[in-house]
Amino acid sequence: MWNQIRKSFRKLLCPESADCLSHRSIQVASESVHGEKLAPQRVTCDACVEENKGSKCDHDTQDLKSAVVNEAEIEHHTDQANSSFAHSVINMVGMLIGLGQLSTPYALENGGWVSAFLLAGLGVICAYTSHLLGKCLAKSPKSRSYTDIGQHAFGSNGRFLAATFIYLEIFMALVSYTISLHDNLITVFAGTQLRLPIWAKLYKSQLLTLTGVLVALPSLWLRDLSSISFLSSGGILMSIVIFTSVACTAIFQVVKANHSIPALHLHKIPAISGLYIFSYAGHIVFPDLYKSMKDPSKFTMVSIVSFASVTALYASLAFMGARLFGPEVSSQITLSMPRHHIITKIALWATVLTPMTKYALEFAPFAIQLEHNLPNSISSRTKTVIRGTVGSFLLLLILALALSVPYFEHVLSLTGSLVSVSICIVFPCAFYIKLSWGQISKPVLTLNVILLVFGLLLGVFGTISSSKLLITSLERARHT
C-alpha cells in the first residue's frame, strides 16, 4: 500500500487529469460571496477529467466525441455559471486583497512617490493579462484552470511549468503569512511574561508563533469545503478592518500625517517591484471566475473594475502610511501604528487572525490533488489521515523556515519577483501569443512581446535585488 502512496506523490506536480490543481481554486470560495458554490464545482467536475487526455481515435470518431463533449460542456456551464457582474467583481476584489496591503506604504516610502506610477502601471498590466486569460479560455472551452491553459498552449511542459510555479507560490505565500503572524504576535503580547520550563530553549517570539500555528493546524484536516470557505472568508473582513484602522489613525489624527515622501529612490525599485506585483497576484484563480460567470463576455470589464478598485485602495493606503510614519514606516503598516491605542490593537489582532484563516485555504488545492491521486483501495479515513499528516508536516516546515528567515519584506519581494511576476505577466502573454499566433495583429503581438520581456526583466532584476537584501539581512543577524 505504501508503495502506491509514494507513487501518488510523484503525480502531484503534473497529473494527467484535467482536475489538476488550479492554484487556490478554493480561494474563490473562501474570499468571495459565492465560495461554497464555486469550489465544489471545480473539485467535483468529473465530466472534465477526460478532456485533456490524448485520444487514439480516428478523425471521424474524434470529431463526434468533441461534439458530444462540447454539448455537455455547454449544458454543464449553463447549470453551474451563476455569478452576476457584481458578484464577480466582489469575488475578484476579495481575492486580490491580501498581504500586499500591509507592505504598500513601506514600498512607496522606499521607492519614492514616483513609484506609485509603477504600482498603478502594474495594476493596468495585470488587468490586461487577466483579459488575456479570458481570451485563452474563449479559444479553448475545454480549459477550466490555469494549468489547462498552459497545457493547451505548450502541452505537458506548459502544464508542468504552470503547476510548479503554482506550488511554489503557495509555499512561499504561506511562509510570508507565517512571518506576518510572528511579527504581529510579538507586538500584541509585548510586555507579557511567558514562563514554561518545557519551552526553555525557545524564545518568547518563537513560542508565540508556534502556539498560533498549532491553533490553526486542525483546520488542515478539514474536508468540508464549506467549512474552509467559512474560515477563509474571514480574511476579507480582516483586510477591511486593517484598512479602516489605518484610515482612522489618519482621520482622527492619532498620528499626524506630516512626513514628506521622497521623490524617487531608483536603486530600490527592483526590490519594491516584487512587493507591488505580489499585491496583484491572483491570476491562477481567474479561470474559475471566468467559468462561474453567467456572461463571460463581461469578464474583461470585471477585471477593469476590480483592478481599478484594488489599485485605488493600495495607493490610498500607501500614501496614508508613508505620510503618517515616513522613514520609520515598517514593512507591515500595523507594526508602525501607536501600540497603546485601541485602533492599533484591533488592527494587530486582525493581522494575526488573517494568516490563521489562510492555511487551510492555501493548502486545499494541494490536499485535494493528493487525495485524488491516492489509490482507490485506501479507505476514506486513511486518506483523511494521510492528507492531514502531510499538511501538518508542511505547515511545521513552513513554520521552521519563517522563524529562520523572519524578514517579511524581503521574502514577500522575492515571492513577487521570482514567482508572481511570471504567473501574472509572463505566462499569460506567452500563452496568448502561442494560442493566437497568426490570428493577432502586429501591434497586439508587439505589445504582448514587450510585456513578456518587461515581466522577465522585472522578475530577474527583482529576484537578484531581493535575494541580495535577504542574504545581507541573514548575515547581519548571524554576526549580531
C-alpha positions in Angstrom: 0.0 0.0 0.0 2.8 2.4 0.9 4.4 1.9 -2.5 1.2 3.0 -4.1 1.1 6.1 -1.8 4.7 7.0 -2.8 3.7 6.7 -6.5 0.8 9.1 -5.8 3.1 11.8 -4.6 5.1 11.7 -7.8 1.9 12.5 -9.7 1.3 15.7 -7.8 3.3 18.1 -9.9 1.8 17.1 -13.3 -1.2 14.8 -13.1 -2.8 13.8 -16.3 -6.4 14.6 -15.4 -8.0 18.0 -16.1 -8.8 18.0 -12.5 -5.2 19.0 -11.9 -4.9 21.8 -9.3 -5.7 25.3 -10.2 -3.9 27.4 -7.6 -6.4 28.5 -4.9 -9.3 27.1 -6.9 -10.9 27.1 -3.5 -9.7 30.6 -2.9 -12.6 32.0 -5.0 -14.8 30.2 -2.5 -13.1 31.5 0.6 -12.7 35.0 -0.3 -15.9 35.6 -2.1 -19.7 35.6 -1.6 -20.3 32.6 -3.7 -17.5 30.4 -2.4 -19.4 27.4 -1.5 -20.7 27.1 -5.0 -17.6 27.7 -6.9 -15.3 25.4 -5.0 -17.3 22.2 -5.3 -17.8 23.0 -9.0 -14.1 22.8 -9.6 -13.4 19.8 -7.4 -16.3 17.5 -8.3 -16.4 18.1 -12.0 -15.7 14.5 -13.0 -17.0 15.1 -16.5 -13.9 17.2 -17.3 -11.4 14.5 -16.3 -11.0 13.0 -19.7 -10.9 16.3 -21.7 -7.2 16.8 -21.7 -6.1 13.2 -22.3 -4.8 12.3 -25.7 -7.1 10.3 -28.0 -6.1 7.4 -30.2 -9.4 7.6 -32.2 -9.6 8.1 -35.9 -10.5 11.6 -37.1 -14.2 11.0 -37.5 -14.6 9.4 -34.1 -12.7 12.3 -32.5 -15.0 14.9 -34.2 -18.0 13.1 -32.9 -16.5 12.9 -29.4 -15.7 16.6 -29.5 -19.2 17.5 -30.5 -20.6 15.4 -27.6 -18.1 16.9 -25.1 -18.8 20.5 -26.3 -22.6 19.9 -25.9 -22.1 18.5 -22.4 -19.8 21.4 -21.5 -22.3 24.0 -22.6 -25.0 22.3 -20.6 -22.7 22.0 -17.6 -21.7 25.6 -17.9 -25.3 26.7 -18.0 -26.1 24.8 -14.8 -23.0 26.0 -12.9 -22.4 29.5 -14.1 -24.4 31.7 -11.8 -22.3 34.7 -10.9 -23.5 38.1 -11.9 -21.3 41.0 -12.9 -21.4 42.5 -9.3 -20.7 39.1 -7.7 -17.8 38.5 -10.0 -16.3 41.9 -9.1 -16.7 41.1 -5.4 -15.0 37.7 -6.0 -12.1 39.2 -7.8 -11.5 42.2 -5.4 -11.8 40.0 -2.4 -9.3 37.5 -3.9 -6.7 40.2 -4.7 -6.7 41.9 -1.3 -4.2 40.3 1.0 -0.7 40.7 2.3 0.1 43.3 -0.3 -1.9 46.0 1.6 0.4 45.6 4.6 3.6 46.4 2.6 2.5 49.1 0.1 3.3 52.0 2.5 6.8 50.6 3.0 7.2 50.1 -0.7 6.1 53.7 -1.5 8.3 55.2 1.2 11.4 53.3 0.0 10.7 53.7 -3.7 9.5 57.3 -3.6 6.2 58.8 -4.6 7.1 58.3 -8.3 7.0 54.6 -7.7 3.2 55.0 -7.3 3.2 55.1 -11.1 4.8 51.7 -11.1 2.1 50.4 -8.7 -0.7 51.8 -11.0 1.1 50.6 -14.1 1.4 47.1 -12.8 -2.3 47.2 -12.0 -3.1 48.1 -15.6 -0.8 45.4 -16.9 -2.3 42.7 -14.6 -5.8 43.8 -15.6 -4.8 43.3 -19.2 -3.2 39.9 -18.7 -6.3 38.8 -16.9 -8.2 39.8 -20.0 -5.7 37.6 -22.0 -6.5 34.6 -19.8 -10.2 35.2 -20.6 -9.3 35.2 -24.4 -7.4 32.0 -24.0 -10.3 30.3 -22.3 -12.6 31.5 -25.0 -10.3 29.9 -27.6 -10.3 26.6 -25.6 -13.7 25.9 -24.0 -12.3 22.6 -22.6 -9.8 24.5 -20.4 -11.1 25.1 -16.9 -8.0 26.1 -15.0 -4.7 27.9 -15.3 -2.8 24.7 -15.8 -5.3 23.6 -18.5 -4.4 26.8 -20.4 -0.7 26.0 -20.0 -1.3 22.5 -21.5 -3.4 23.8 -24.3 -0.6 26.3 -25.2 2.6 24.3 -24.7 1.4 20.7 -24.0 2.6 18.7 -20.9 5.6 21.0 -20.5 3.2 24.0 -20.1 1.2 22.2 -17.5 4.2 21.1 -15.6 5.7 24.6 -15.6 2.5 26.2 -14.5 1.9 23.6 -11.7 5.5 24.1 -10.5 5.1 27.9 -10.1 1.6 27.4 -8.5 3.0 25.1 -5.8 6.0 27.4 -5.3 3.7 30.4 -4.8 1.5 28.6 -2.4 4.6 27.6 -0.3 6.2 31.0 -0.3 3.0 32.8 0.4 2.4 30.6 3.4 5.9 31.4 4.7 5.1 35.1 4.3 1.9 34.7 6.2 3.7 32.9 9.0 6.3 35.7 9.2 3.5 38.2 9.5 1.9 36.1 12.2 5.2 36.0 14.1 5.8 39.8 13.8 2.4 40.8 14.9 2.0 38.3 17.7 5.2 39.7 19.3 3.7 43.2 19.2 0.3 42.1 20.5 2.0 40.3 23.5 4.7 42.9 24.1 5.5 43.1 27.8 3.8 39.8 28.6 5.8 37.3 30.6 5.7 33.6 29.5 7.4 31.1 31.8 7.0 27.5 30.6 10.0 25.3 31.6 9.3 22.8 28.8 9.9 25.5 26.3 13.0 26.9 28.0 15.0 26.6 24.8 12.5 28.7 22.8 12.4 32.4 22.6 9.2 34.1 23.6 8.5 35.1 19.9 9.1 31.5 18.7 6.8 30.1 21.4 4.0 32.6 20.4 4.3 31.8 16.7 4.4 28.0 17.4 1.2 28.4 19.5 -0.5 30.4 16.7 0.4 27.7 14.1 -0.8 24.9 16.4 -4.1 26.6 16.9 -4.5 26.8 13.1 -3.2 23.3 12.5 -6.6 21.4 12.9 -8.0 23.4 10.0 -5.8 21.4 7.6 -7.7 18.3 8.5 -11.0 19.8 7.3 -12.5 18.1 4.2 -15.7 20.1 4.1 -15.2 22.8 1.5 -18.0 25.0 3.0 -16.1 25.0 6.3 -12.9 26.1 4.6 -14.9 28.8 2.9 -16.4 30.0 6.1 -12.9 30.1 7.8 -11.2 31.9 4.9 -14.0 34.4 4.2 -12.8 36.0 7.5 -9.7 37.1 5.5 -11.7 39.7 3.6 -13.2 41.1 6.8 -9.8 41.3 8.4 -8.4 43.2 5.4 -11.3 45.7 5.7 -10.6 46.1 9.4 -6.9 46.8 8.7 -7.6 49.4 6.1 -10.2 51.1 8.3 -7.8 51.2 11.2 -5.1 52.9 9.2 -7.7 55.3 7.8 -9.0 56.1 11.3 -5.4 56.7 12.5 -5.1 59.4 9.9 -8.6 60.9 10.0 -8.7 61.3 13.8 -5.1 62.4 13.8 -3.9 59.8 16.2 -0.7 60.3 14.3 -0.2 63.5 12.3 0.5 62.9 8.6 3.3 65.4 8.4 6.1 63.4 6.8 7.2 64.2 3.3 7.7 61.3 0.8 10.9 61.3 -1.2 10.5 61.6 -5.0 12.5 58.6 -6.1 15.0 56.0 -4.9 15.9 54.4 -8.3 18.2 51.7 -6.8 15.4 50.4 -4.6 12.8 50.0 -7.5 13.8 46.4 -8.4 13.2 45.2 -4.8 9.9 47.0 -4.3 8.6 45.9 -7.7 8.3 42.5 -6.1 6.1 43.9 -3.3 3.9 45.7 -5.8 3.5 42.7 -8.2 2.7 40.4 -5.3 -0.2 42.7 -4.4 -1.9 41.8 -7.7 -1.2 38.0 -7.5 -4.5 36.3 -8.3 -4.4 35.2 -11.9 -4.3 31.5 -11.1 -7.9 31.5 -10.0 -9.2 33.8 -12.7 -10.2 30.9 -15.0 -12.6 29.7 -12.2 -14.1 33.2 -12.0 -14.5 33.3 -15.8 -16.2 29.9 -15.8 -18.5 30.9 -13.0 -19.9 33.9 -14.8 -23.4 34.0 -16.3 -22.0 36.2 -19.1 -18.2 35.5 -19.6 -18.1 38.3 -22.3 -18.1 40.7 -19.3 -15.0 39.2 -17.8 -12.8 42.0 -19.2 -15.0 44.7 -17.6 -14.9 42.7 -14.3 -11.1 42.8 -14.5 -11.0 46.5 -15.2 -13.4 47.4 -12.3 -11.7 45.1 -9.9 -8.1 46.1 -10.6 -9.1 49.8 -10.6 -10.7 49.4 -7.2 -7.8 47.4 -5.7 -5.2 49.8 -7.1 -7.1 52.8 -5.6 -7.2 51.0 -2.2 -3.5 50.2 -2.3 -2.4 53.6 -3.5 -4.5 55.4 -0.8 -3.2 53.1 1.9 0.4 53.5 0.6 0.2 57.3 0.7 -1.5 57.4 4.1 1.1 55.1 5.7 4.0 56.9 4.1 2.7 60.3 5.2 1.9 59.1 8.7 5.1 57.3 9.6 7.7 58.5 7.0 11.1 56.7 7.0 10.1 54.9 10.2 7.3 53.0 8.4 7.5 49.3 8.9 7.3 46.6 6.2 3.9 45.9 7.8 1.9 49.0 8.4 0.3 47.6 11.5 3.7 47.5 13.3 4.1 51.2 12.8 0.9 52.3 14.5 0.9 53.6 18.1 0.8 50.5 20.3 -1.2 52.0 23.2 -4.2 52.9 21.0 -7.3 50.8 20.8 -7.4 51.2 17.0 -3.9 49.7 16.8 -4.9 46.7 18.9 -7.8 46.0 16.6 -5.5 46.2 13.5 -2.9 43.9 15.1 -5.4 41.2 16.0 -6.9 41.4 12.6 -3.4 40.9 11.1 -2.8 38.0 13.5 -6.1 36.3 12.6 -5.6 36.7 8.8 -2.8 34.0 8.4 -4.7 31.6 10.7 -7.6 31.7 8.3 -5.4 31.2 5.2 -3.6 27.9 6.0 -6.5 25.6 5.1 -7.3 27.7 2.1 -3.9 27.7 0.6 -3.3 24.0 1.3 -6.7 22.9 -0.1 -5.6 22.6 -3.8 -2.6 20.5 -2.9 -4.6 18.4 -0.5 -7.4 17.7 -3.0 -4.9 16.7 -5.7 -3.0 14.5 -3.2 -6.2 12.7 -2.1 -7.3 12.4 -5.7 -4.1 10.5 -6.6 -4.2 8.1 -3.7 -5.2 4.5 -4.6 -8.9 3.8 -4.5 -8.2 0.8 -2.3 -7.4 3.1 0.6 -10.3 3.9 2.8 -11.7 7.4 3.2 -10.5 7.6 6.8 -6.9 6.7 5.8 -7.0 9.3 3.0 -8.0 11.9 5.6 -5.2 10.8 7.9 -2.6 11.0 5.0 -3.9 14.3 3.9 -3.9 15.8 7.4 -0.5 14.4 8.2 1.2 15.7 5.1 -0.5 19.1 5.6 0.7 19.2 9.2 4.3 18.3 8.2 4.3 21.0 5.5 3.0 23.6 7.9 5.6 22.8 10.5 8.3 23.0 7.8 6.9 26.4 6.8 7.0 27.5 10.5 10.7 26.5 10.7 11.5 28.5 7.6 9.5 31.5 8.8 11.4 31.5 12.1 14.7 31.1 10.3 14.1 33.8 7.8 11.9 36.4 9.7 12.3 39.2 7.1 8.8 39.8 5.8 9.6 42.5 3.2 12.4 40.5 1.6 10.6 37.2 1.5 7.4 38.9 0.1 9.5 40.8 -2.5 11.3 37.6 -3.5 8.0 35.8 -3.9 6.7 38.5 -6.1 9.8 38.8 -8.3 10.5 35.0 -8.5 7.0 33.6 -8.9 4.2 36.1 -9.1 5.6 38.2 -12.0 5.7 35.0 -14.1 2.1 33.9 -13.2 0.7 37.4 -13.6 2.5 38.8 -16.6 4.9 36.4 -18.4 2.8 33.2 -18.6 -0.5 34.9 -19.7 1.3 36.8 -22.5 3.2 33.6 -23.6 0.0 31.5 -23.6 -1.9 34.1 -25.6 0.8 34.6 -28.2 1.1 30.8 -28.7 -2.6 30.2 -28.9 -3.3 33.2 -31.1 -0.3 33.0 -33.3 -1.2 34.1 -36.9 -4.5 35.5 -35.8 -3.5 38.6 -33.9 -2.4 41.9 -35.5 1.2 43.1 -35.3 0.5 45.9 -32.8 -1.1 43.5 -30.4 1.7 40.9 -30.9 4.3 43.6 -30.3 2.5 44.8 -27.2 2.4 41.3 -25.8 6.1 40.6 -26.6 7.1 43.9 -24.9 5.1 43.0 -21.8 6.6 39.5 -21.8 10.1 40.9 -21.9 9.2 43.6 -19.3 8.0 40.9 -17.0 11.1 38.8 -17.5 13.4 41.7 -16.8 11.3 42.8 -13.8 11.5 39.2 -12.4 15.2 38.8 -13.0 16.3 42.1 -11.5 13.8 41.9 -8.7 14.9 38.4 -7.7 18.5 39.4 -7.7 17.9 42.5 -5.6 15.6 40.9 -3.1 17.9 37.9 -2.8 20.8 40.2 -2.0 18.9 42.1 0.6 17.7 38.8 2.2 21.2 37.4 2.3 22.6 40.6 3.7 19.9 40.6 6.5 20.7 37.0 7.3 24.4 37.6 7.5 23.9 40.7 9.7 21.7 38.7 12.1 24.2 35.9 12.3 27.0 38.3 13.3 24.9 40.0 15.9 
